[in-house]
Amino acid sequence: MVATQLLMATVLAGTVSGFAPASFVKNGDRVLNLMDPSVIDVTAISSVVESTSQVMQQSPEQILGIGDSISNVASQTSTLLSFSDQGQNLAGIFFQSSLLPYLAFLYFLSFKENRIPDVGNFGFQFILLFVISTIPSGIISKATYGTSLANVDWLHGGAELLLTVANIMIVFGFKEASTKSDQPGVGFPRTASLGIFALFIATMALGPTLGFQAHSEFMFGLGDLPSSTVNSLPWVTHEDPINSLSIPTWIIHFSSVIEYLVAMNLVWNYAEVTGNEKWKGLTWGMLPLHASGICACTYHFFYNASVLQILVTMQAGFTLLGNLTCAIAAFRIAQSNGWTLGELNPFSKSDDEGIVGSDGAAAMPLAIAEPKESNLVLVAKVAAMTLFLSYAVKYGELGIDLGFEPNAPAALAMVFSVPAITAFTYYQKSQGEEGSGFSFFGGEDGEKKSLSMDDVKKFGVAGTLAYVLTELAFWIVAFPVAGTALYQTTGHWPDVFNEAGDRAAVLGFIFAGANVARAFVPVRLGAALALAPWVDENILGGEEKAE
């Protein structure tokens, strides 16, 4: 039983590009994310499986001694105390710890009185199947081609396609449930998605036999420009790296990000459909998972540069945070619809005994609204934006040095900018729905207005707690950033435990960064303001509004 739990925790640990639950495994100086198939290390996975198999054959006394064995192995690594390994270990802890929150999220989300669309619910569940599928694809890339999955584009794109399928089902389920009285059945979407999964498994198994090479492109590179055309473009100054993503694989990545944004908006609107405002809390809970997906795309933008392992750690942290916030939001939705601890007891009530939500939300009829746009129009918009971003990034970055000269500050700016805009959008929407809009630069009289702590204090305890969380996030990010800066400066990762010089350098970088960050106080205050509604709704239970 212990061995089985260890195996499942390793395989399933971790969510949606992000986005969904994931797991990290450590291999030497690298830590690899099972959630993002582009960075899977198959040697480490095989080692885990083999070790777990051996554990299952041991006696209970021998199992209890496994911890000592692990400690002995770890002690043989001379760089264990280096900052790099500490950060990677932290990423592993984040992803492994995110399994239970995600499973809790699925449990509470599936509570029957929530009236969650069946297709959308299955989409969230399908993400787990996507996670599992990345393991054999990684094994094949290593065993057959001797390289990581990041360099095997046809496997990378195929695995990521499953995540896109999951997001499509989430979007389709919530959109149909919000605009039609008869919700679509889950039968066909489930059959279609499982068929795609089976097709990927078959392609993965037969690909090497069919002649697919290490750098064969996903979907045969459909849409890729010929090399002669690329080299003739006036802005191109760099050769396209061999490990760059193909156009189809970029399309899969960007479509997943865009679909997830659409899903967040549909979940927000589902609050009006159900008459339950708690659904808006789920949109806020999904925000860190959106940031996790941006981390993955940024990592690929820099061609998976090893010096930007900070993105891997951040993706792990955002995944854990997102799984926790989504679990909290789903719990509050279920609780508002009548969930109690008695639901954990399968013998506590009869099947025909109805449940009425504590606030009556579950008893209210769905407020179906006219669709603002047809499914065809939505698909066209997503497709157009996806194609534009895919071509712009793949061929546009060949004319700049940024992608070829990894830069941690630039990468962090890319990671935080999109989620920050998304958060502020929903902040403005929530304020507008309450009759009080907000602008960074202008008040009602058109005069320039800047943020201050007074704006944060208007939210009371929720605002203060939100500000504390944003400041805490700064310090969580500060140490990996400082370590990366020192690595780029000196060529080695700092050993903050054994080397006083490295310790002083890291603290110096952090001190300098803290002073620079003062120039961005309005941005930090804005982040706190954007987070305050979610804190009030999901942590304080709406006490500020009640008062």
Helices and strands as residue ranges (DSSP letters): H 2-12, E 24-27, E 30-33, G 37-39, H 42-55, H 60-64, H 66-75, H 83-97, H 99-109, G 112-114, H 118-145, G 149-151, H 153-179, H 187-206, G 218-221, H 227-232, H 247-274, H 278-301, G 306-308, H 309-336, G 341-344, G 361-363, H 375-396, G 397-399, G 402-404, H 408-433, H 453-457, H 461-490, H 500-517, G 518-520, H 521-538, H 543-546
